[in-house]
Amino acid sequence: MTSLMNNTHEFPEPPPQALAVSRRLAALIRTEISAAGGSIPFSRYMELCLYAPGLGYYSGGLVKFGPRGDFVTAPEISPLFGRCLARCCSAVFEALGEGDILEFGAGSGRLAADLLGELGAQCSLPARYIILERSAVLKQRQQDLLRQRCPHLFSRVVWLENLPETGFRGVMLGNEVLDALAVERFRWNGETMELLHVGCQGEAFELRWHVVQDDALQAALQKLLDPAAVAAGYVSEFSPTLAPWLRTVADLLEQGLLLLIDYGCPRHEYYHPQRANGTLTCHYRHRWHEDVLLWPGLQDITADVDFTAVAEAAAAARLDVSGYTTQAYFLLDCGLDQFLQAAGPATMTSGLKQVQQAKTLILPGEMGERFKCIGLARGVEQPLPGFRGQDFRYRL
Ligand SMILES: C[S@@+](CC[C@H](N)C(=O)[O-])C[C@H]1O[C@@H](n2cnc3c(N)ncnc32)[C@H](O)[C@@H]1O
């Protein structure tokens, strides 16, 4: 995700209705803290802030994506993103004979609409386009958009709240899903590892560091980063839910590709000694900041993805890491420049706008290098479109 403005501490006050929802969520979190004996791990706090039924940032009714929301994602920036992804999907369908698409957390529904539109034009439509969406409000928004953008394909789209129970063949797709999985925050205090907890001081929340008592976790954290190489006070994150999530999804994939796109880097960069304050970030009305306790449920909380952890989890689940590259190389290998040329702008202004959008997707200072694409395959010939250009798997 990216914000439209620079960082600033002048946050527009949420409307009273939103503040009332946030207060209800805060009460629920206080109840959990009290039941847990005074504090909960940060990952549980983050999970509740994002996904508490009806109250969390993603499970509630807020506008999140686009200029009126808190951030923009690649499908919101340009339809070129979805059109490029279609090239990769159709190669998988060709290899399999046919297949479905399963998109995790489909946001506004734009990626689904762009993909279906392009796959339709290529005569390579999926039998079904399944959207796994936990938010009722987003599901409604996706239905409205897809009915309007591709009414003739609407009957192919299926919404689910949980993973399908039968095996899946085709392309599973997650754009910026991994960065929305809850993380633990940990700190090297110079002698041992500590985990961040959230407790209460009266009605207010407060952050507390607890020494990690679990020997296995203490050892695992000291393996993630070398205590001898980092200064006391070094803080970072890891996702305890990434590997279990990937395992569940991989078990479902009979044949095809799991394509994940997100911001992040390999482990040696993630836990680099100079990256001493981790990657945890909040997004609110296109401002980014670090105050995770601000207005629970009204702001996004996110962390970068450790792509080495993704590759390790994939290997444990017997998936092949079939490609790992930057978003820029992925989109260019899928023909972004050809799509741009073929579009033939109706006017000078619309042409310039398209070029500007493409630049946002691929330039190194924008999304081009910070965002990575990883392809995890089972029973599919490789390399697939997107991964034939620059292969960065050796960095994982
Ligand atoms: C940053 S948003 C990205 C939305 C959209 N993919 C886009 O690119 O605009 C993250 C999305 O991931 C979804 N998500 C997080 N964990 C998920 C899971 N386990 N299964 C399905 N969706 C999930 C969230 O509900 C949210 O809609």
The ligand as a Gaussian input file, in Angstrom:
#p B3LYP/6-31G(d) Opt

LIG

0 1
 C       -4.168000      -4.314000       2.483000
 S       -5.669000      -5.115000       2.159000
 C       -5.441000      -5.494000       0.443000
 C       -6.748000      -5.571000      -0.305000
 C       -6.664000      -5.895000      -1.795000
 N       -6.079000      -7.191000      -2.026000
 C       -5.941000      -4.835000      -2.568000
 O       -4.840000      -5.096000      -3.067000
 O       -6.458000      -3.720000      -2.677000
 C       -5.459000      -6.654000       2.972000
 C       -6.621000      -7.612000       2.795000
 O       -6.219000      -8.930000       3.191000
 C       -7.327000      -9.550000       3.801000
 N       -6.872000     -10.713000       4.605000
 C       -6.056000     -10.737000       5.661000
 N       -5.911000     -11.990000       6.148000
 C       -6.651000     -12.780000       5.340000
 C       -6.895000     -14.172000       5.293000
 N       -6.367000     -15.004000       6.193000
 N       -7.704000     -14.648000       4.331000
 C       -8.247000     -13.808000       3.410000
 N       -8.055000     -12.478000       3.393000
 C       -7.262000     -11.966000       4.347000
 C       -7.904000      -8.434000       4.636000
 O       -9.212000      -8.736000       5.054000
 C       -7.819000      -7.282000       3.646000
 O       -8.976000      -7.230000       2.843000

